[in-house]
Amino acid sequence: MKASVLYLFLVMLLSACSKEYTPDPVTTPPPANGQKLSRIQYDDGSYEAIEYNTNGTVKKITNHVAFSNNTSEHIVYTFIYTGSNVTEIQGDDGSVVKYGYANNQLVKAEIFVNGSTQVASYAYSYTNGKLTKTEGYTRKPGGALSTTPTLKYEKEYYSDGNLKKMTLFYLDPATGSLDKTNVFVLTQYDTNPNTTALFENNPYLPLESLIPNNPLAEEHYDESGNLIETVTHTYTYDASGNPLTRKTITRSTGLPESIENATFSY
């Protein structure tokens, strides 16, 4: 939940907010057995619980994050639609995400806290229908929203449509330039449908266009090209190929091995 490229999508979208691209961000493709994902449970006590409207679209997501100091963060997000598009997500903590579209394709997300204070804006660019660039405009507390990008993410894909590489750039305040900071390479996938990515990333936009299958292995590099972390995922599946459990092992240079287990309910 907190390691791997799945978590990086959260960072990609909510650098200025708390804990997450397609033309139709309404539903995820249903599991092969026709059931919908209803809960993701993590071994640290965190979980995601999903409720649906009668037409199958997402109604609410409850995001519960358990911290190591025995405290937790519990937020319920309600989805607002205009036609077939999600145009707003409202958190009961006062956070709001507003989405903008062009030709029915998502091009903008605006992040607000306390109901009306904008803390970030993200612009999305596509190549042949695939998200290839995200530019973020953030602000410091008390300051104005930047008019030039303060971060950027570039993405490359395999021929089957799965994300291959994501390169991160952040603003260097000293020079005013966007400098490369990390490169994340997904080296292996399974062939089963990814049913969980939407719900593991706030603001809960579908990621099927990025990772339609389940990632098995990742390599993380620093700005100089040094390998600094590897992540492996192993799954169990139901008879239709939908993931039921996932074990994630993260090995970072100079740090103890980290293991996380997740269970998926439909």
C-alpha positions as CSV (number, residue, x, y, z in Angstrom):
1,M,0.0,0.0,0.0
2,K,2.8,2.4,0.8
3,A,5.6,0.9,-1.4
4,S,5.9,0.1,-5.1
5,V,4.7,1.9,-8.2
6,L,1.1,1.5,-7.0
7,Y,1.9,4.0,-4.3
8,L,3.8,6.2,-6.7
9,F,0.6,7.0,-8.5
10,L,-0.7,8.5,-5.3
11,V,2.4,10.6,-5.1
12,M,2.0,11.5,-8.7
13,L,-1.4,12.9,-8.1
14,L,-1.5,14.2,-4.6
15,S,1.9,15.7,-3.8
16,A,0.1,18.4,-1.8
17,C,-2.7,16.4,-0.3
18,S,-3.3,13.3,1.8
19,K,-3.6,9.8,0.7
20,E,-4.1,7.4,-6.2
21,Y,-6.7,8.9,-17.0
22,T,-9.0,7.4,-19.1
23,P,-11.8,8.9,-21.2
24,D,-14.4,7.3,-19.0
25,P,-13.4,7.3,-15.3
26,V,-16.6,5.8,-14.0
27,T,-16.0,2.1,-13.4
28,T,-13.2,-0.4,-13.6
29,P,-13.6,-3.4,-15.8
30,P,-15.5,-6.0,-13.7
31,P,-13.7,-9.1,-12.5
32,A,-14.0,-12.1,-14.8
33,N,-16.7,-13.6,-12.6
34,G,-18.8,-10.5,-12.8
35,Q,-18.3,-9.5,-9.1
36,K,-17.0,-6.2,-8.0
37,L,-14.1,-5.5,-5.7
38,S,-15.6,-4.5,-2.3
39,R,-12.6,-4.4,0.1
40,I,-8.8,-4.3,0.2
41,Q,-7.4,-5.3,3.6
42,Y,-3.8,-4.7,4.5
43,D,-1.9,-6.5,7.2
44,D,-1.1,-3.3,9.1
45,G,-4.9,-2.7,9.7
46,S,-5.4,-0.2,6.8
47,Y,-8.2,-0.9,4.3
48,E,-10.2,0.4,1.4
49,A,-14.0,-0.3,1.3
50,I,-16.0,0.4,-1.9
51,E,-19.7,1.0,-2.3
52,Y,-21.4,1.1,-5.7
53,N,-24.5,2.8,-7.2
54,T,-27.2,0.6,-8.7
55,N,-25.8,1.2,-12.2
56,G,-22.4,-0.2,-11.1
57,T,-20.5,3.0,-10.8
58,V,-18.5,3.8,-7.7
59,K,-20.5,5.6,-5.1
60,K,-18.2,5.9,-2.1
61,I,-14.7,4.8,-1.0
62,T,-13.7,4.5,2.6
63,N,-10.0,5.0,3.0
64,H,-8.7,3.9,6.4
65,V,-4.9,4.2,7.0
66,A,-3.5,2.7,10.2
67,F,-0.2,4.3,11.4
68,S,2.5,2.6,13.4
69,N,1.9,4.8,16.5
70,N,-1.6,3.3,16.9
71,T,-3.4,6.3,15.4
72,S,-5.3,6.2,12.1
73,E,-6.8,8.4,9.4
74,H,-10.3,7.6,8.2
75,I,-11.8,9.4,5.2
76,V,-15.0,8.7,3.2
77,Y,-14.9,9.9,-0.4
78,T,-18.2,10.5,-2.3
79,F,-18.2,10.5,-6.1
80,I,-20.2,13.1,-8.1
81,Y,-21.0,12.5,-11.7
82,T,-22.0,14.6,-14.7
83,G,-23.3,12.2,-17.3
84,S,-20.8,9.4,-17.5
85,N,-17.8,11.3,-16.1
86,V,-16.7,11.7,-12.5
87,T,-16.5,15.5,-12.1
88,E,-15.9,15.7,-8.3
89,I,-14.8,13.6,-5.4
90,Q,-15.7,15.0,-1.9
91,G,-13.9,13.8,1.2
92,D,-15.6,14.1,4.6
93,D,-12.4,15.7,5.8
94,G,-13.0,18.7,3.6
95,S,-10.9,17.6,0.7
96,V,-12.2,18.0,-2.8
97,V,-10.9,16.9,-6.2
98,K,-12.4,18.5,-9.3
99,Y,-11.9,17.0,-12.7
100,G,-11.9,18.6,-16.1
101,Y,-12.4,17.0,-19.5
102,A,-11.7,17.7,-23.2
103,N,-13.4,15.6,-25.8
104,N,-14.5,13.3,-23.0
105,Q,-10.9,12.7,-22.0
106,L,-9.6,13.7,-18.6
107,V,-7.1,16.6,-18.9
108,K,-7.1,18.3,-15.4
109,A,-7.5,17.6,-11.7
110,E,-7.7,20.3,-9.1
111,I,-7.0,19.5,-5.5
112,F,-8.7,21.5,-2.6
113,V,-8.5,21.3,1.1
114,N,-11.0,22.8,3.6
115,G,-13.5,22.8,0.9
116,S,-12.2,25.7,-1.1
117,T,-8.4,26.2,-0.7
118,Q,-6.7,25.0,-3.8
119,V,-3.3,23.3,-3.1
120,A,-2.5,21.7,-6.4
121,S,-3.5,21.3,-10.1
122,Y,-2.5,18.5,-12.4
123,A,-2.5,18.5,-16.2
124,Y,-2.6,15.2,-18.2
125,S,-1.2,14.7,-21.8
126,Y,-1.8,11.7,-24.0
127,T,-0.2,10.0,-26.9
128,N,-2.4,7.6,-29.0
129,G,-4.8,7.5,-26.1
130,K,-2.2,6.7,-23.4
131,L,-1.3,9.0,-20.6
132,T,2.4,9.9,-21.3
133,K,2.9,13.1,-19.2
134,T,1.6,14.5,-16.0
135,E,2.5,18.1,-15.0
136,G,1.8,19.3,-11.4
137,Y,1.4,22.9,-10.2
138,T,1.6,23.1,-6.4
139,R,2.0,25.9,-3.9
140,K,3.6,26.3,-0.5
141,P,1.5,27.1,2.5
142,G,0.3,30.7,2.3
143,G,1.7,31.1,-1.2
144,A,0.0,31.2,-4.6
145,L,-0.4,28.2,-6.9
146,S,2.6,28.1,-9.3
147,T,2.0,29.1,-12.9
148,T,4.8,26.8,-14.1
149,P,5.1,23.1,-13.4
150,T,6.7,22.2,-10.1
151,L,6.8,18.5,-11.0
152,K,6.5,16.2,-14.0
153,Y,6.1,12.5,-14.7
154,E,6.8,10.9,-18.0
155,K,5.6,7.4,-18.9
156,E,6.5,4.7,-21.4
157,Y,4.5,1.6,-22.2
158,Y,5.0,-2.0,-23.4
159,S,3.2,-3.0,-26.6
160,D,0.5,-4.8,-24.5
161,G,-0.4,-1.5,-22.9
162,N,1.1,-2.0,-19.5
163,L,3.3,0.8,-18.0
164,K,7.0,0.1,-18.6
165,K,8.7,3.1,-17.1
166,M,7.9,6.3,-15.2
167,T,10.5,9.1,-14.8
168,L,10.0,11.7,-12.1
169,F,11.1,15.4,-12.3
170,Y,10.9,17.9,-9.4
171,L,11.5,21.6,-9.3
172,D,14.9,22.6,-7.9
173,P,14.2,25.9,-6.1
174,A,17.8,27.0,-6.4
175,T,17.9,26.8,-10.2
176,G,14.2,27.0,-11.1
177,S,14.5,23.9,-13.4
178,L,12.8,20.6,-13.3
179,D,15.5,18.0,-12.5
180,K,15.1,14.2,-12.8
181,T,15.0,12.5,-9.4
182,N,13.9,8.9,-9.9
183,V,13.1,6.3,-12.6
184,F,10.7,3.4,-11.9
185,V,10.7,0.5,-14.2
186,L,8.1,-2.3,-14.1
187,T,9.9,-5.3,-15.5
188,Q,7.2,-8.0,-15.3
189,Y,3.5,-8.5,-15.2
190,D,1.1,-11.4,-15.0
191,T,-1.6,-12.0,-17.6
192,N,-4.6,-11.6,-15.2
193,P,-6.8,-8.5,-14.9
194,N,-5.8,-5.8,-12.4
195,T,-8.9,-5.1,-10.4
196,T,-7.4,-3.1,-7.6
197,A,-5.3,-0.2,-8.9
198,L,-8.2,2.3,-9.0
199,F,-8.9,1.8,-5.3
200,E,-5.3,2.0,-4.1
201,N,-4.7,5.4,-5.5
202,N,-6.4,8.7,-4.4
203,P,-8.0,10.6,-6.2
204,Y,-9.3,7.2,-7.4
205,L,-9.0,7.6,-11.1
206,P,-8.9,4.4,-13.1
207,L,-5.4,3.2,-13.9
208,E,-6.3,0.4,-16.3
209,S,-4.8,2.4,-19.1
210,L,-1.5,2.3,-17.2
211,I,-1.5,-1.2,-15.7
212,P,-4.3,-3.4,-17.1
213,N,-2.5,-6.5,-15.6
214,N,-0.9,-7.1,-12.2
215,P,2.7,-6.0,-11.8
216,L,5.1,-8.7,-10.6
217,A,8.4,-6.9,-10.4
218,E,9.7,-3.3,-10.2
219,E,13.2,-1.7,-10.2
220,H,13.7,1.8,-8.8
221,Y,16.7,4.0,-9.8
222,D,18.0,7.3,-8.5
223,E,18.8,10.3,-10.7
224,S,22.2,8.9,-11.6
225,G,20.9,5.6,-12.8
226,N,21.8,3.6,-9.6
227,L,19.5,0.8,-8.6
228,I,18.3,1.7,-5.1
229,E,15.2,-0.5,-4.6
230,T,13.5,-3.6,-6.0
231,V,9.9,-4.6,-5.4
232,T,8.3,-8.0,-6.1
233,H,4.6,-8.9,-5.9
234,T,3.2,-12.4,-5.7
235,Y,-0.5,-13.2,-6.0
236,T,-3.1,-15.9,-5.4
237,Y,-6.1,-15.9,-7.7
238,D,-9.7,-17.2,-7.9
239,A,-10.8,-19.5,-10.6
240,S,-11.4,-16.6,-12.9
241,G,-8.0,-15.1,-12.5
242,N,-9.0,-12.2,-10.2
243,P,-6.4,-11.5,-7.4
244,L,-7.3,-12.7,-3.9
245,T,-4.1,-12.0,-2.1
246,R,-0.8,-10.1,-2.8
247,K,2.5,-10.3,-1.0
248,T,4.8,-7.4,-1.7
249,I,8.5,-7.6,-0.8
250,T,10.6,-4.3,-0.9
251,R,14.3,-4.4,-0.8
252,S,16.0,-1.0,-0.4
253,T,19.7,-0.3,-0.3
254,G,20.8,0.0,3.2
255,L,17.5,-0.9,4.8
256,P,15.9,-4.1,6.1
257,E,13.6,-6.0,3.8
258,S,9.9,-4.9,4.0
259,I,7.0,-7.2,3.5
260,E,3.3,-6.2,3.1
261,N,0.3,-8.5,2.6
262,A,-3.0,-7.5,1.1
263,T,-6.3,-9.4,0.8
264,F,-9.0,-8.6,-1.8
265,S,-12.7,-9.3,-1.4
266,Y,-15.4,-9.2,-4.1
